[in-house]
Amino acid sequence: MGESTSTTDFELPLHLQLALRKAELEAKELTWDQMYIALLNLYHQRLLEIQAVKDLMQAENIQLEFDIPSDIELAQLAMTLMSSQEDEDDDEIMPFFG
């Protein structure tokens, strides 16, 4: 079985690479039910961590609102940035024609 391309596309610190490799080896031995339970446990753990951070921020009276952008919003942002970069490039070229 070949390596997954999604894990080799990113440069990870060595300790994360080792943890990822260990998880891959352990996952090969799991049944689908065990994998499902492990993923649910991981998801539950992350939810608890997020709630703990929110509680700490509330205890320190830190007001922070964070909205995760949708794929559509990210695409619109990319288009806006691309068009603004094209406009900046056009502005740089104009003085040479004047």
GROMACS elastic network, one bead per residue, 0.5 to 0.9 nm:
[ bonds ]
;  ai    aj funct       b0    kb
    1     4     6  0.89864   500
    2     5     6  0.88275   500
    3     6     6  0.87154   500
    3     7     6  0.78439   500
    3     8     6  0.78869   500
    4     7     6  0.57345   500
    4     8     6  0.69451   500
    5     8     6  0.52128   500
    5     9     6  0.61658   500
    6     9     6  0.54971   500
    6    10     6  0.75056   500
    7    10     6  0.63388   500
    7    11     6  0.87385   500
    7    12     6  0.89674   500
    7    17     6  0.87752   500
    7    20     6  0.84480   500
    8    11     6  0.74080   500
    8    12     6  0.89378   500
   11    17     6  0.87551   500
   12    15     6  0.81357   500
   12    16     6  0.61096   500
   12    17     6  0.59830   500
   13    16     6  0.54203   500
   13    17     6  0.62927   500
   13    18     6  0.88252   500
   14    18     6  0.62009   500
   14    19     6  0.86024   500
   15    18     6  0.51712   500
   15    19     6  0.62190   500
   15    20     6  0.86024   500
   16    20     6  0.59761   500
   16    21     6  0.84656   500
   17    20     6  0.50872   500
   17    21     6  0.61150   500
   17    22     6  0.85690   500
   18    21     6  0.51007   500
   18    22     6  0.61087   500
   18    23     6  0.85757   500
   19    22     6  0.50749   500
   19    23     6  0.61518   500
   19    24     6  0.86170   500
   20    23     6  0.50793   500
   20    24     6  0.61727   500
   20    25     6  0.87157   500
   21    24     6  0.50228   500
   21    25     6  0.62815   500
   21    26     6  0.86591   500
   22    25     6  0.52107   500
   22    26     6  0.62254   500
   22    27     6  0.85394   500
   23    26     6  0.50990   500
   23    27     6  0.59332   500
   23    28     6  0.86982   500
   24    27     6  0.50591   500
   24    28     6  0.64348   500
   25    28     6  0.54426   500
   25    29     6  0.72526   500
   26    29     6  0.55945   500
   26    30     6  0.69004   500
   27    30     6  0.51745   500
   27    31     6  0.82640   500
   27    34     6  0.89870   500
   27    35     6  0.70202   500
   28    31     6  0.81920   500
   30    33     6  0.78974   500
   30    34     6  0.56748   500
   30    35     6  0.59341   500
   31    34     6  0.51844   500
   31    35     6  0.61414   500
   31    36     6  0.85749   500
   32    35     6  0.50070   500
   32    36     6  0.60501   500
   32    37     6  0.86142   500
   33    36     6  0.50465   500
   33    37     6  0.62307   500
   33    38     6  0.85766   500
   34    37     6  0.51330   500
   34    38     6  0.60785   500
   34    39     6  0.85999   500
   35    38     6  0.50406   500
   35    39     6  0.61475   500
   35    40     6  0.85896   500
   36    39     6  0.52159   500
   36    40     6  0.62180   500
   36    41     6  0.86389   500
   37    40     6  0.50637   500
   37    41     6  0.61155   500
   37    42     6  0.85832   500
   38    41     6  0.50832   500
   38    42     6  0.61822   500
   38    43     6  0.86081   500
   39    42     6  0.50095   500
   39    43     6  0.60939   500
   39    44     6  0.85372   500
   40    43     6  0.50069   500
   40    44     6  0.60862   500
   40    45     6  0.85391   500
   41    44     6  0.50322   500
   41    45     6  0.61116   500
   41    46     6  0.86654   500
   42    45     6  0.50366   500
   42    46     6  0.62602   500
   42    47     6  0.86755   500
   43    46     6  0.51632   500
   43    47     6  0.62707   500
   43    48     6  0.87258   500
   44    47     6  0.50936   500
   44    48     6  0.62771   500
   44    49     6  0.86883   500
   45    48     6  0.51318   500
   45    49     6  0.62544   500
   45    50     6  0.87131   500
   46    50     6  0.61408   500
   46    51     6  0.85541   500
   47    50     6  0.51121   500
   47    51     6  0.61569   500
   47    52     6  0.85657   500
   48    51     6  0.50703   500
   48    52     6  0.60970   500
   48    53     6  0.86807   500
   49    52     6  0.50202   500
   49    53     6  0.62770   500
   49    54     6  0.86416   500
   50    53     6  0.51684   500
   50    54     6  0.62375   500
   50    55     6  0.86429   500
   51    55     6  0.60925   500
   51    56     6  0.85976   500
   52    55     6  0.50366   500
   52    56     6  0.61856   500
   52    57     6  0.86065   500
   53    56     6  0.50848   500
   53    57     6  0.61651   500
   53    58     6  0.85667   500
   54    57     6  0.50931   500
   54    58     6  0.61114   500
   54    59     6  0.85699   500
   55    58     6  0.50356   500
   55    59     6  0.60926   500
   55    60     6  0.86365   500
   56    59     6  0.50376   500
   56    60     6  0.62913   500
   56    61     6  0.85723   500
   56    62     6  0.86652   500
   57    60     6  0.51039   500
   57    61     6  0.61118   500
   57    62     6  0.50978   500
   57    63     6  0.73847   500
   57    64     6  0.82318   500
   58    62     6  0.57325   500
   58    63     6  0.72046   500
   59    62     6  0.76608   500
   69    72     6  0.79882   500
   69    73     6  0.58047   500
   69    74     6  0.63797   500
   70    73     6  0.51820   500
   70    74     6  0.62747   500
   70    75     6  0.86704   500
   71    74     6  0.50767   500
   71    75     6  0.61627   500
   71    76     6  0.86358   500
   72    75     6  0.50891   500
   72    76     6  0.61942   500
   72    77     6  0.85949   500
   73    76     6  0.50600   500
   73    77     6  0.61209   500
   73    78     6  0.86017   500
   74    77     6  0.50222   500
   74    78     6  0.61623   500
   74    79     6  0.86486   500
   75    78     6  0.50651   500
   75    79     6  0.62263   500
   75    80     6  0.86240   500
   76    79     6  0.51060   500
   76    80     6  0.61463   500
   76    81     6  0.86093   500
   77    80     6  0.50586   500
   77    81     6  0.61363   500
   77    82     6  0.85281   500
   78    81     6  0.51346   500
   78    82     6  0.60625   500
   78    83     6  0.85797   500
   79    82     6  0.50649   500
   79    83     6  0.61192   500
   79    84     6  0.85317   500
   80    83     6  0.52253   500
   80    84     6  0.61054   500
   80    85     6  0.85682   500
   81    84     6  0.50716   500
   81    85     6  0.60867   500
   81    86     6  0.85894   500
   82    85     6  0.51329   500
   82    86     6  0.62601   500
   82    87     6  0.86915   500
   83    86     6  0.50198   500
   83    87     6  0.62080   500
   83    88     6  0.86578   500
   84    88     6  0.61836   500
   84    89     6  0.85850   500
   85    88     6  0.50087   500
   85    89     6  0.61496   500
   85    90     6  0.85885   500
   86    89     6  0.50017   500
   86    90     6  0.61780   500
   86    91     6  0.86522   500
   87    90     6  0.50160   500
   87    91     6  0.62136   500
   87    92     6  0.87170   500
   88    91     6  0.50285   500
   88    92     6  0.63103   500
   88    93     6  0.87886   500
   89    92     6  0.51784   500
   89    93     6  0.64319   500
   89    94     6  0.88886   500
   90    93     6  0.51842   500
   90    94     6  0.62706   500
   91    94     6  0.53279   500
   91    95     6  0.75350   500
   92    95     6  0.66432   500
   92    96     6  0.82079   500
   93    96     6  0.58842   500
   93    97     6  0.74247   500
   94    97     6  0.54821   500
   94    98     6  0.66975   500
   95    98     6  0.52297   500
